[in-house]
């Protein structure tokens, strides 16, 4: 089989669709942007990621408990937390085609030089380097839309964040700037149709809904944009109903919803997604130590499951990036293949949130005033959004001290994590008859083993089926007796199955089966009675 064609991300998306990892939601009706369905292999992979996280972060620790909170909460939760007022992105609209864009994803490329008038066009991308890479497609689309003959056959040479454009009239230099930095005299061009963009304005990302039979302001509610607030709202309930003491964490896995302006890059930025989130409560004097601990622990978790450290980085936020309440934030970032060379995308954030959240739910919405967090008040001097009035402080028996705990928040995306593991696992080996395979870590592999009779006759299925049933009692496995053995191996390689067992003529003679390793393609023989023991050694040795 020929090597796959197209760029890496296109090939990964195609394999995900072909093998049943990820489908476009509502595809039979043309799809709906920002929503995705997980197929038979995808749902197993995502569940394995969540199970690994829950095992390592909750079941393996003495200082962690779990919660599963409602998706719709009291509207006051989102007012006090700041989401009602502040949870927004800046957006721009095209005055002609009406497309809407996130302002921070739009770049303006100015082509100057040559002997012609040059050009100004919009580019939608992640970062300046990404805009430079996308420039050839943007120039071609712009030239077609505007019928500008000079640029229809332009040659674009991209070097890092810069580009040169060669046409029959000469060579132009492309200056690429974020939309927010261009001077007023440069046109703001739509990346889609080259017409004019509006000024940037705020767009709240929360999905609004209504609770009950009446649709009015009193019944207005929101789908949660994060899982964290349910944990804060239940802090006192957890303290009162368990014997756990500070320092301790509360973990939750659940769906969140954000009405993203421009969902993009496959499942990386979606409108419905799943979070794996921890709120770790600790004494203020120990919070710096715990922040460093969780930052390093979460980074190492990804590498333990196969993400290459060369594609993973830990980036501490600059002071001007921090939220007004944050004492420090680090992003765990991965070099996704849809990004420009050298760029990274956020995989997980680890934030030192101070006592902002519990204090907000006690007192009311907090704002930064002269470096201190104080309750936000209206013109009448009363709290703009009142807190619950509940005492969410904590009394430490050993310290004989009452305090509001500080919070360290490791917040991971299950969908982004899955996308990173898929990108990392995707491998092309042109020496194989079928060159594409998925090298998932054994803990994450959707199918752990496959059992094949070499042919569907001569008594081989009768030997293979009992072996398969014994394996299936312990792990997800597949039985396949159709097509050539090479094609069956290829199917399992694309599914990421670590081991395949083949029952052949020699099995009838001496009771041995062939074991094939996915990563190396090497084969050896073991007694069929040892198949389960072999898998126990190979698979369960990776589960701790």
Buried (B, 14 or more C-beta within 10 A) or exposed (E): EEEBEEEBBEBBBBBBBEBBBBBBBEEEEEEBEBBBEBBEBBBBBBBBBBBBBBBBBBEEEEBBBBBEBEBEBBBBBBBBBBBBBEBBBBBBBBEEEEBBBBBBBBBBBBBEBBEBEBBBBBBBBBBBBBBBBBBBEBBBBBBEBBEBEBBBEBEBEBEEBBBBBBBEBEBBBBBBBBBEEBEEEEBBBBBBBBBBBBEBEEBBBBBEBEEEEEEEEEEEBBBBBBBBBBBBBBBBEBBEEEEBEBBBBBBBBBEBBBBBBBBBBBBBBBBBBBBBBBBBBBBEEBBBEBBBBBBEEBBEBBEEBBBEEEBBBBEEBEEEEBBEBBBBBBBBBBBBBBBBEEBBBBBBBBBBBBBBBBBBBBBBBBBEEEEEBEBBBEEEEEBBBBBBEEEBBBEEEEEEEEBBBBBBBBBBBBBBBBBBBBBBBBBEBEEBEBBBBBBBBBBBBBBBBBBBBBBEEEEBBEBBBEBBEBBBEBBBBBBBBEEEBEBBBBBBBBBBBBBBBBBBEBBEEEBBBBBBEBEEEEEEBBEBEBBBEBBEEBBEEBEE
